[in-house]
């Protein structure tokens, strides 16, 4: 979304007017007005600016802050056409930065028109009817993809699940169905043919396909990582589905006060969906989209074109694809995080690194030279050690390129690496999935062992060493609500009960606010234009229903309601449509959409 | 019969069904054999500390040679390291959590990196005769999945239910499944250990009684042999139609397709073929069947196999 004509506030009926009106970008010699377009007055304004930490009013012109000051000082910006809104003492602060999340992965499967059998334990006969009904309602020769089947109803019926059975139901269209345990995908012969899988095909590293023991031919049961072999042959998720997923994602984020976010893992389809939102004024969050380096989540068919320069076609003030996402290691549950020392109760098992250190180094150096930020999934302390070594090599060969690379999750960091985040200009990103006690996190707790848990998600260590720590919700792994993450950064305790258990080291409210605002701006490469409320910066700010400093964080901060959200001075969210009184209509109004079940 | 691969027994069953009692029996039965048992909780086994000879890295070595350890998050890695133990293990028993679908573990065992070192021998599901039919919701579905994944059902605590209830259980468990009824999780060795099966060729007849009454007078076994090759599809059809009194079929088969010999291992309703290396006599098919004592369908089984042979000149 770019600023609309007549200043960024002319948004009443903007959807109709948009295409017919001229652009209004500002550049060196473009004409600027004298007075503010909008003044937000009488607020308790936390600026995140050390020189001027609190203010009473802000003045906005052409999307930028021209005054952040006391009520008296702000008067000079008030002209005949300036709109003034009285905050009535409400708390105002810079917008939140969610530096790692995946609305597409969480929502697109819900919106895709896939086959949903809809029966808890479908018999093979019910499954057959369901496939045939879907084929009737979706004529043609396209893929039939969906869920679920269960193994035991096949056993009970004396049948063997696999290509032979599926061929008897649907011989001429490719079919792929997931089982309810999500461990097996059943495919027919047509699907195997389109995926180019036969008896000579090798198994992937992280799974296998079942073979007939006598002939070696695939039986049509794909186990674990072998799903990807079928996904690679399927058409990509339609742009329309992805667009709906991202639209709901940014709608939620705007209504929860997020003004900048990173959508980590995109392909050309996803960039098209984001651009479509941007073009129609619905991309209400600044997005950095990271192109996937590997095909393990979805295939990226135009990876090399995108990385070579095609990504620039998507660029705007709201959208950048100057980033690439790598999966360096795995996760705690299957003990695939790559550690510096063996896992608890293991003699030698340190986990897995998905790429060789040489591959990682060469590509970090290459991406760095191209001005592309590397966002590297590193859960184990061994993975981040290898990543920091690769960045050190990039700095040695390229000098400081101006690109700060990002260590994603940073679940475990070696104490010796804490100062290297500052030294090498690397962002330490932490995701809240297991930084406070929940049944899920307690699983992770037992996995890493007690010694490592003491230093899990070490915000404090990185900050103390002068590094830039940021937060990424990593939805759907954890909740997409940034206020839950903010509260638990400060408490490191369960936000819903009074269990005294605490994971890792808490940080102060002031530190947490830095993490979620100005440090986020640094991670976006936007520290000169957002992240704090300072004259000259973009008006990316929020108004909320409570003073964050007025009560202890626990069970308080996560209940925060956002009232107003501005991005580049544009009113993107107005919970109670309050500003319609001064002629401003927000893109989103009312309660935030419900995207996830109530967390515990 | 010797196979280079370690046999794996998976023990499943709902909470309280009697898995721990069964595992305890297996641990004690291990005398002299190279057996490892992976359990959910070693403490539950209630092993007398006096018979634990060594503990390293939470692996307990018992005086009778059995090795016990607690299941790790990464079963794949854990099995991989157990496979490296010297002298080599003969068998690994894995206990599934009471509220899990054993299919997950069955799938892990088929991972390419394990397939060359170990093979699933059988899935035994212990069914609690007093509670199985009372489970509902997600628990009932899990119990159903556990029953469906089993090659052998150990219907336990049959002394605590009456004949009507027992009959209802038999019907619920289905006709195709191999069921052994027990009290205190008593599982005859012949049903899970196969070391005593003799495969020496005999001169006299194609179908020979090998033993009768050796296994606590519960099971008898027969050997079938032939010089003719078997048709793979015919053999598979014959295996799928085996009566439920037949618990196990194993041996060496010469298949007409590719003229190759394979080790065959059939338990319950599941068959596995493994290419035989040339050390074994490739020219004959020798299969041993083990069935419930009193089973009288031997002749029919032999005839079924005869029908699957491929005549050289045909």
Interface residues (C-beta under 8 A of the other chain):
Chain A: X120 X121 X150 X151 X152 X153 X155 X156 X158 X181 X183 X184 X203 X207 X208 X210 X213 X214 X223 X224 X333 X334 X335 X336 X343 X345 X346 X347 X349 X447
Chain B: X57 X58 X72 X73 X74 X76 X77 X81 X101 X103 X104 X107 X110 X111 X112 X141 X144 X145 X147 X148 X149 X174 X176 X232 X255 X257 X262 X269 X272 X273 X274
